[in-house]
Amino acid sequence: MQEITAIELAKKLNDGESLNIIDVREDEEVAQGKIPGATHIPLGELPDRLDELSKEKQYYMVCRSGARSGRASAFLEAEGYDATNMAGGMLDWEDEVEV
């Protein structure tokens, strides 16, 4: 499984790269703040919302600690998507968040 650190992902964002970030946390977790521009798709809804994703794009998966996003990344990879897990999750995120 491909992984990226929170620092590496923040650098890409701050450098102006156009990224596809998916936050797989639950509603109440996301309400406390998410990475600016991230799309919220709770992990349990991911299989039913694959039509919202493109196999032509790369996705960065985010959760609280990196475990759920790791499962999401593995699932997406098995379905033929390009997914990278943000290791450490939002616990490691030190950059801006949007509420």
N, C-alpha and C positions, 0 to 999 in steps of 0.2 A: 504494500500500500504506500502510495506517495504521501509524504508529510511535509508540512511547512511550519515554522515557528510563528508565534504571534508577532514577534519583532520583524521577521521577514515579510509577513503579510502586510503589516503596517507600513513598511518601507515601500512596498509596491503601491499601496493606496496613496501614500504621501508623494510618490513620484508621478502620480497622475495616471497610473495604469487603469484601464477599464477592466474591472474584475467582476466575476459572477460569484458572489458569496451567498451561501445558504445557511441560515441559522436554524438548527433542528431542535432547539429548546422548546419548552412549553410556553404558552401565552404569558403566564405570570412571571417567568424568567425574562422573557424578551421585554416585558413592560419596564423592567429595571434598566434597560439600555441594551442596544445592539450596535454592531459595527455599522457606521453610516453606509447606506446603500444596500445593505444586506436584505435578502428576501427571506421571509419567515415561512418555513414549511416544517411543522412539528414532525419529528421522526416517524410517528405512527401514521401520518398522512402521506409520507413520501411515496409509497407504492401506488397510491391512487392519484398522485399528482405528477407522474412522470411526463404527461403530455405538456406540462409547463416548461420542460427542460429540452435542450437540444443536444444531440450527440456530437454536434460540431463545436461545442463550447467546452471550456474548462471550468469546473466548479470547485470552489473552496468551501469545505464543510466545517461548520462551527457549532460547538455546544458549550456547556459549562466547563468541563474538564478535558474533553477530547475523546471520551469513551463512546458516547452516542454518535458523535460526528464520525468516529472511526467506523462504527457499524454502518452508518449511512454511506460513507465512502466505499466500503467493501460491497455494499448492496448495489450502488450505482455502477461500480466497476464491473460487477457480474452482469449487469444489464447493458453493458457496452458504452457507458459514459466515462468521461475523463474527470475523475474526482480526486481531490487532494484534501487530506485531513489537516486541520490546524491543531497541532499537538499542544496540549495544555489548556486549550479552550479559552473561554472568557476569563478564567482565573488568571491567565498569563497576559491578557490584553491590557496594555497600559496607555493606549492611544485614545482618541475621542470616541464617544458613543453618542447615539441619537436615541431619544426617548419617545 
